[in-house]
Amino acid sequence: MSEANILAYFQSQIPGSISRLRELVEMESCSTDKGAVDAIAVHLAALFEKEGCSAEILSCPSRGNALRARWRTGGRIAARPVLLLGHLDTVWPPGTIRARPFRVENSRAFGPGVYDMKAGILLSLLVSRALKEGELHPGRDVLFLFTGDEEIGTEEGLPHLEQAARDCAAVLCLEPPLAGGKVKTFRKGVGCFTIRVKGLSAHAGVEPEKGANAILEMSRQVIRLHGLNDRERGTTITAGVIKGGTASNVVPAEAEAQIDVRVASMEAGAAIEATIRGLQAFDSRCTVKVEGRMNRPPLERTPAVVGLYHKARNAALELGMDLGEGSTGGGSDGSFTAAMGIPTLDGLGVEGGGAHAPDEYIEIDDIHKRAALLCRLLETIG
């Protein structure tokens, strides 16, 4: 199919796509609401099966279930599949849709989770329909995998993701793009740590010398970690939450801090994790306990990632689009597949803005363009 025809084909799908998008947004799927995430997984499984794919719910014990679907193309037996990757969960708590209902205004669609990433899920359904209707001929199977806990670390969804991606030729991640529709060829690795300090309580006015101030000890630890920030190397360490103490007239015996770490390389992540785990108390009367880890590797701009980006850029040019690239400090499931050595291109979702913000939206006119780009890229990889 010509570039003009593939664009026209997906443009003809827009009215139904908006209805489908509304349906997906109104099915709230907060990461911590397992029942809601499980429900949208079942709903999507039925939709993929309607488009001729096989679909399977992948169980997760305490977090939202994952979903895997597969289109069997009947092409070359030896050809490895391509994986379209996304997630079912959002950051928005149950009931948000009542306060901010889905709406269309000035060629934009608004609603909780519409940009991150219900629109990406919509794209996968459009691709599956194009496969069923013979508008797309990739010459290899196409896999679809959606985790149910991406926004909270993908701990239970990760084994399912790794199993699905292991034999794939490439991964196309349907996370939202950067401003201007740029794809993401680099992401920082992410670490989450909790530091707990125990000291000794005492009366702050009568005998403070008998106390070991846990807040003071924690402050020293935070300052120590802050000194490891290295903007030039892309390392950031932030104490995002800190709490402790019971009353102003009591030397605090306990304090806790939540630490966010972002790194540009696997090596930097390992070094920072070792440093945090090795923290020792300044005050010998205090104890320091560390929990957490580097839970998402960086998506490094390797030759494999760059090669896949150039294929996507050439495909975009054929469609009259200029596809730029960029980097971000946020993590995604694409970071895991890139770390496995699989060529991964992130940010192929629908253009918009306001991720994790009340004004979250997508550009409706970008839906058919990104769907067409995915189809052309799938054929190019083949």
C-alpha positions as CSV (number, residue, x, y, z in Angstrom):
1,M,0.0,0.0,0.0
2,S,1.3,3.5,-0.9
3,E,2.1,6.0,1.8
4,A,-0.9,8.1,0.9
5,N,-3.2,5.1,1.0
6,I,-1.9,3.9,4.4
7,L,-2.4,7.3,5.9
8,A,-5.9,7.5,4.4
9,Y,-6.7,4.1,5.7
10,F,-5.9,5.0,9.3
11,Q,-7.5,8.4,9.0
12,S,-10.7,6.6,8.1
13,Q,-10.5,4.8,11.4
14,I,-10.4,8.1,13.5
15,P,-14.1,8.3,14.4
16,G,-14.2,4.8,15.8
17,S,-10.8,5.3,17.3
18,I,-12.0,8.2,19.4
19,S,-14.9,6.1,20.7
20,R,-12.4,3.3,21.5
21,L,-10.1,5.8,23.2
22,R,-12.9,7.1,25.4
23,E,-13.7,3.6,26.4
24,L,-10.1,2.9,27.4
25,V,-9.8,6.1,29.4
26,E,-13.1,5.6,31.2
27,M,-11.8,2.1,32.2
28,E,-9.7,3.5,35.0
29,S,-6.6,1.3,35.7
30,C,-4.6,2.8,38.6
31,S,-1.4,0.8,39.3
32,T,-2.5,0.0,42.8
33,D,-6.0,-1.1,41.9
34,K,-5.4,-4.7,40.8
35,G,-9.0,-5.4,40.0
36,A,-9.3,-2.5,37.6
37,V,-6.0,-3.4,35.8
38,D,-7.1,-7.0,35.6
39,A,-10.4,-5.9,34.1
40,I,-8.9,-3.8,31.3
41,A,-6.5,-6.7,30.5
42,V,-9.5,-9.0,30.0
43,H,-11.3,-6.4,28.0
44,L,-8.3,-5.9,25.7
45,A,-7.8,-9.6,25.3
46,A,-11.2,-9.8,23.8
47,L,-10.5,-6.9,21.5
48,F,-7.3,-8.5,20.2
49,E,-9.0,-11.8,19.6
50,K,-11.7,-10.0,17.6
51,E,-8.9,-8.7,15.4
52,G,-7.6,-12.2,14.8
53,C,-4.9,-12.4,17.4
54,S,-4.4,-15.0,20.1
55,A,-4.5,-13.4,23.5
56,E,-3.4,-14.6,27.0
57,I,-3.8,-13.1,30.5
58,L,-0.5,-13.4,32.4
59,S,-1.1,-13.6,36.1
60,C,0.6,-11.4,38.6
61,P,0.1,-12.2,42.3
62,S,-0.5,-8.8,43.8
63,R,-0.3,-6.3,41.0
64,G,-2.2,-5.9,37.8
65,N,-2.1,-8.8,35.4
66,A,-0.2,-8.5,32.1
67,L,-1.6,-9.2,28.7
68,R,0.2,-10.9,25.7
69,A,-1.3,-11.1,22.2
70,R,0.1,-12.5,19.0
71,W,-0.6,-12.1,15.3
72,R,0.7,-15.1,13.4
73,T,1.5,-13.8,9.9
74,G,2.2,-17.2,8.3
75,G,5.4,-15.8,6.9
76,R,9.0,-17.0,7.2
77,I,9.3,-19.6,9.9
78,A,12.7,-18.5,10.9
79,A,11.8,-14.8,11.2
80,R,11.8,-13.6,14.8
81,P,8.8,-11.6,15.8
82,V,8.7,-7.9,16.6
83,L,7.2,-6.8,20.0
84,L,4.9,-3.8,20.4
85,L,5.3,-2.9,24.1
86,G,3.1,-0.9,26.5
87,H,1.4,-0.9,29.9
88,L,-2.1,-1.0,31.1
89,D,-1.8,0.9,34.4
90,T,-1.9,4.7,35.0
91,V,-0.9,6.9,37.9
92,W,-4.5,8.2,38.5
93,P,-6.4,7.0,41.6
94,P,-9.9,5.5,41.2
95,G,-12.6,8.2,40.7
96,T,-10.4,10.6,38.8
97,I,-12.5,10.2,35.7
98,R,-15.5,11.7,37.5
99,A,-13.5,14.9,38.3
100,R,-11.9,15.0,34.8
101,P,-14.1,13.1,32.3
102,F,-12.8,12.3,28.8
103,R,-13.5,15.2,26.4
104,V,-12.5,16.3,22.9
105,E,-11.7,20.0,22.5
106,N,-9.9,21.8,19.7
107,S,-8.6,18.7,18.0
108,R,-7.3,17.3,21.3
109,A,-8.5,14.5,23.5
110,F,-8.2,15.0,27.3
111,G,-8.6,12.6,30.2
112,P,-6.6,10.8,32.9
113,G,-4.2,8.4,31.3
114,V,-5.0,9.3,27.7
115,Y,-1.4,10.3,26.9
116,D,0.4,7.9,29.3
117,M,-0.6,5.6,27.7
118,K,-4.2,4.7,26.7
119,A,-3.4,6.2,23.2
120,G,-0.5,3.8,22.9
121,I,-2.8,0.9,23.5
122,L,-5.2,2.3,20.9
123,L,-2.3,2.3,18.4
124,S,-1.7,-1.4,19.0
125,L,-5.4,-2.2,18.3
126,L,-5.2,-0.2,15.1
127,V,-2.1,-2.2,14.0
128,S,-3.9,-5.5,14.8
129,R,-6.8,-4.4,12.7
130,A,-4.5,-3.5,9.8
131,L,-3.0,-6.9,10.1
132,K,-6.4,-8.6,10.0
133,E,-7.6,-6.6,7.0
134,G,-4.4,-7.2,5.0
135,E,-3.3,-3.6,5.1
136,L,0.0,-4.6,6.8
137,H,2.4,-7.4,5.7
138,P,5.4,-7.6,8.1
139,G,6.6,-11.0,7.0
140,R,6.9,-12.1,10.6
141,D,4.7,-12.5,13.7
142,V,3.8,-9.4,15.7
143,L,3.7,-9.7,19.5
144,F,1.9,-7.3,21.8
145,L,2.8,-7.2,25.5
146,F,1.3,-4.9,28.1
147,T,2.4,-5.0,31.7
148,G,0.1,-4.0,34.6
149,D,2.5,-2.4,37.0
150,E,4.9,-0.2,34.9
151,E,4.2,3.0,36.8
152,I,5.3,1.4,40.0
153,G,8.4,-0.5,38.9
154,T,7.2,-3.5,36.8
155,E,8.3,-5.9,39.5
156,E,5.7,-8.6,38.9
157,G,5.3,-7.9,35.2
158,L,9.0,-8.0,34.4
159,P,9.3,-11.9,34.1
160,H,6.5,-11.9,31.6
161,L,8.1,-9.0,29.7
162,E,11.5,-10.7,29.6
163,Q,10.0,-14.0,28.4
164,A,8.0,-12.3,25.6
165,A,10.9,-10.2,24.4
166,R,13.7,-12.8,24.6
167,D,13.4,-14.1,21.0
168,C,12.3,-10.8,19.3
169,A,14.1,-9.0,16.5
170,A,13.1,-5.6,17.9
171,V,10.9,-3.8,20.4
172,L,8.7,-0.8,19.6
173,C,7.7,0.9,22.8
174,L,4.4,2.7,22.6
175,E,5.1,5.2,25.4
176,P,4.4,8.8,24.6
177,P,6.9,10.7,22.5
178,L,8.9,13.8,23.5
179,A,7.7,17.2,22.6
180,G,7.5,17.6,18.8
181,G,6.8,13.9,18.4
182,K,10.5,12.9,19.0
183,V,11.2,9.3,19.8
184,K,13.4,8.4,22.8
185,T,16.8,6.8,22.0
186,F,18.1,7.3,25.6
187,R,16.6,7.0,29.0
188,K,18.2,7.2,32.4
189,G,18.2,4.2,34.7
190,V,16.1,4.6,37.9
191,G,16.7,3.6,41.5
192,C,14.4,3.8,44.5
193,F,15.8,3.5,48.0
194,T,14.4,3.9,51.5
195,I,16.8,4.8,54.3
196,R,15.8,4.3,57.9
197,V,17.7,5.6,60.8
198,K,17.2,4.5,64.5
199,G,18.6,6.6,67.3
200,L,17.8,7.1,70.9
201,S,14.9,9.3,72.3
202,A,15.4,11.7,75.2
203,H,13.8,14.8,76.7
204,A,14.9,17.7,74.5
205,G,15.0,20.1,77.4
206,V,16.0,18.0,80.4
207,E,18.7,15.6,79.1
208,P,19.1,15.9,75.3
209,E,22.7,14.6,75.6
210,K,21.2,11.2,76.3
211,G,19.5,11.1,73.0
212,A,20.9,10.2,69.5
213,N,19.0,12.4,67.1
214,A,17.8,10.3,64.1
215,I,16.8,13.3,62.1
216,L,20.3,14.8,62.5
217,E,21.8,11.6,61.4
218,M,19.5,11.4,58.4
219,S,20.4,14.9,57.5
220,R,24.0,14.0,57.4
221,Q,23.3,11.0,55.2
222,V,21.3,13.1,52.8
223,I,24.1,15.6,52.5
224,R,26.5,12.8,51.9
225,L,24.3,11.4,49.1
226,H,23.7,14.9,47.6
227,G,27.5,15.2,47.2
228,L,27.4,12.3,44.7
229,N,25.3,14.3,42.2
230,D,27.2,14.6,39.0
231,R,25.4,16.6,36.3
232,E,28.2,16.0,33.8
233,R,27.9,12.2,34.0
234,G,24.1,12.4,34.2
235,T,23.8,11.2,37.8
236,T,21.1,12.7,40.1
237,I,20.3,11.7,43.6
238,T,17.3,13.3,45.3
239,A,15.8,13.0,48.8
240,G,12.1,13.3,47.7
241,V,10.4,12.4,51.0
242,I,11.8,12.7,54.6
243,K,10.0,12.2,57.9
244,G,10.8,11.5,61.5
245,G,10.3,12.4,65.1
246,T,7.2,12.4,67.4
247,A,7.2,15.8,69.1
248,S,9.2,19.0,69.2
249,N,10.4,18.4,72.8
250,V,11.6,14.8,72.1
251,V,15.0,13.9,70.6
252,P,13.8,11.9,67.6
253,A,14.6,8.2,67.7
254,E,13.5,7.4,64.2
255,A,13.7,9.0,60.7
256,E,13.1,7.8,57.2
257,A,13.9,9.1,53.7
258,Q,13.0,8.1,50.2
259,I,15.8,8.5,47.7
260,D,15.4,8.8,43.9
261,V,18.4,7.9,41.8
262,R,18.9,8.5,38.1
263,V,21.9,7.4,36.1
264,A,23.1,7.3,32.5
265,S,24.9,4.0,32.5
266,M,24.7,0.5,34.1
267,E,28.1,1.1,35.6
268,A,27.1,4.3,37.4
269,G,24.0,2.6,38.7
270,A,26.0,-0.3,40.2
271,A,28.4,2.1,41.8
272,I,25.7,4.3,43.3
273,E,23.8,1.3,44.6
274,A,26.9,0.0,46.3
275,T,27.5,3.3,47.9
276,I,24.0,3.7,49.3
277,R,23.9,0.1,50.6
278,G,27.2,0.8,52.3
279,L,26.1,3.8,54.3
280,Q,27.5,3.9,57.8
281,A,26.2,6.1,60.7
282,F,28.1,9.2,61.6
283,D,26.9,8.8,65.2
284,S,27.8,5.4,66.5
285,R,24.7,5.3,68.6
286,C,22.5,5.3,65.5
287,T,21.9,2.5,63.0
288,V,21.3,2.9,59.3
289,K,19.2,0.5,57.3
290,V,18.8,0.6,53.5
291,E,16.1,-0.9,51.4
292,G,15.5,-0.7,47.7
293,R,17.6,-1.0,44.5
294,M,18.2,0.2,41.0
295,N,15.0,-1.1,39.6
296,R,15.2,0.1,36.0
297,P,18.3,0.1,33.8
298,P,19.1,2.9,31.5
299,L,18.1,2.7,27.8
300,E,21.5,3.5,26.4
301,R,21.9,4.9,22.9
302,T,23.7,1.8,21.5
303,P,24.4,1.2,17.7
304,A,21.4,-1.2,17.7
305,V,19.1,1.5,19.1
306,V,20.5,4.1,16.6
307,G,20.1,1.6,13.7
308,L,16.4,1.1,14.6
309,Y,15.9,4.8,14.9
310,H,17.2,5.4,11.4
311,K,14.8,2.8,10.0
312,A,12.0,4.6,11.8
313,R,13.2,8.0,10.6
314,N,13.4,6.8,6.9
315,A,9.9,5.3,7.2
316,A,8.6,8.6,8.7
317,L,10.1,10.6,5.8
318,E,8.3,8.4,3.3
319,L,5.1,9.4,5.1
320,G,6.0,13.1,5.0
321,M,7.0,13.2,8.7
322,D,10.3,14.4,10.2
323,L,11.0,12.1,13.1
324,G,13.4,13.5,15.6
325,E,15.1,11.8,18.6
326,G,15.9,12.8,22.1
327,S,16.5,11.7,25.7
328,T,14.6,11.7,29.0
329,G,15.3,11.1,32.6
330,G,12.2,9.0,33.1
331,G,12.2,5.2,32.9
332,S,10.0,2.7,30.9
333,D,9.7,-1.0,30.2
334,G,11.7,-0.3,27.0
335,S,14.7,0.1,29.2
336,F,14.5,-3.5,30.2
337,T,14.4,-4.8,26.7
338,A,17.3,-2.5,25.6
339,A,19.4,-3.9,28.5
340,M,18.7,-7.4,27.2
341,G,20.5,-6.4,24.0
342,I,17.3,-6.2,21.9
343,P,17.1,-3.2,19.5
344,T,14.5,-1.0,21.2
345,L,12.9,2.3,20.1
346,D,10.8,4.1,22.6
347,G,8.3,7.0,22.4
348,L,6.3,5.7,19.4
349,G,3.0,6.7,21.0
350,V,0.7,9.6,20.1
351,E,1.9,13.1,20.4
352,G,0.5,15.2,23.3
353,G,1.5,16.4,26.7
354,G,0.8,16.6,30.4
355,A,1.9,13.1,31.4
356,H,1.0,12.6,35.1
357,A,-0.6,16.0,35.1
358,P,-4.2,17.2,35.3
359,D,-4.1,18.7,31.7
360,E,-3.0,15.4,30.1
361,Y,-4.0,15.3,26.4
362,I,-3.2,13.9,23.0
363,E,-3.3,15.4,19.5
364,I,-6.1,13.6,17.6
365,D,-4.5,14.3,14.2
366,D,-1.4,12.4,15.2
367,I,-3.2,9.1,15.7
368,H,-3.3,8.1,12.1
369,K,0.2,9.3,11.4
370,R,1.7,7.2,14.3
371,A,-0.3,4.2,13.3
372,A,0.9,4.4,9.7
373,L,4.5,4.9,11.0
374,L,4.3,1.7,13.1
375,C,3.0,-0.2,10.1
376,R,5.8,1.0,7.8
377,L,8.4,0.3,10.5
378,L,7.1,-3.2,11.0
379,E,7.5,-3.8,7.2
380,T,11.0,-2.2,7.2
381,I,12.2,-4.4,10.0
382,G,10.9,-7.5,8.1
